[in-house]
């Protein structure tokens, strides 16, 4: 009796197709070189700012490195990945002994997707002439199933004074009389941070160069030295300079200590009755 494969290997079944590219993709660059249909086994693309179809816009060969740029008609380089043709260790992440995951990043080094291939398939780029090989959309369009639209809405990062881009987990700290606090979520589901200018009204004068008074050759500070809380019971703060005050052990469900938030700050109290 003939054997039947009930659950065929998904990648093996698609190896003969143009997946992850569209069936209509020619995979031929304007320079005449062609990406072989089985060069990439799979893909998952999610660059921020992608609201349209994605395709490989160019392949830049500068031995020993190859850079693959992925973009749209409006932005030819939404994300990219660079790897070494002659070293499998340069392929950024090994998913197994056979497959390699090329990690795509955008211009700000944020994760933007992966391309799945292996060392043998990637070595085909060695036969390409050095330079930039551009592709039109119809030549290297990706399937819709491998692309996740991620419109660039809301705040996704900050640009510092020195033009460094900061993304990911960001700490916002109010200083010099500025207090930051989160208020209720707005109608669009976004968190709102309220900035209150309170505290020391003389902080601007503290920044002046002439903040001392000299009498009899002795310098006196006009505002006094700043004094900060260093420890509580000889216990220093965490790495961010913060103390976390909780009502007893985090594993204790019922405690007498209560911490209540008020309009003026926080109130600590003990619930229960005094013993007679």
HELIX and SHEET records of a PDB file:
HELIX    1   1 UNK A   10  UNK A   14  1                                   5    
HELIX    2   2 UNK A   88  UNK A   90  5                                   3    
HELIX    3   3 UNK A  119  UNK A  122  1                                   4    
HELIX    4   4 UNK A  123  UNK A  127  5                                   5    
HELIX    5   5 UNK A  137  UNK A  140  1                                   4    
HELIX    6   6 UNK A  144  UNK A  146  5                                   3    
HELIX    7   7 UNK A  203  UNK A  206  1                                   4    
SHEET    1   A 4 UNK A  42  UNK A  45  0                                        
SHEET    2   A 4 UNK A 111  UNK A 117 -1                                        
SHEET    3   A 4 UNK A 100  UNK A 105 -1                                        
SHEET    4   A 4 UNK A  93  UNK A  94 -1                                        
SHEET    1   B 4 UNK A  79  UNK A  84  0                                        
SHEET    2   B 4 UNK A  65  UNK A  71 -1                                        
SHEET    3   B 4 UNK A  55  UNK A  62 -1                                        
SHEET    4   B 4 UNK A 131  UNK A 134 -1                                        
SHEET    1   C 2 UNK A 158  UNK A 159  0                                        
SHEET    2   C 2 UNK A 165  UNK A 166 -1                                        
SHEET    1   D 2 UNK A 178  UNK A 183  0                                        
SHEET    2   D 2 UNK A 192  UNK A 197 -1                                        
SHEET    1   E 2 UNK A 212  UNK A 215  0                                        
SHEET    2   E 2 UNK A 218  UNK A 221 -1                                        
SHEET    1   F 2 UNK A 231  UNK A 232  0                                        
SHEET    2   F 2 UNK A 235  UNK A 236 -1                                        
SHEET    1   G 2 UNK A 257  UNK A 262  0                                        
SHEET    2   G 2 UNK A 265  UNK A 270 -1                                        
END                                                                             
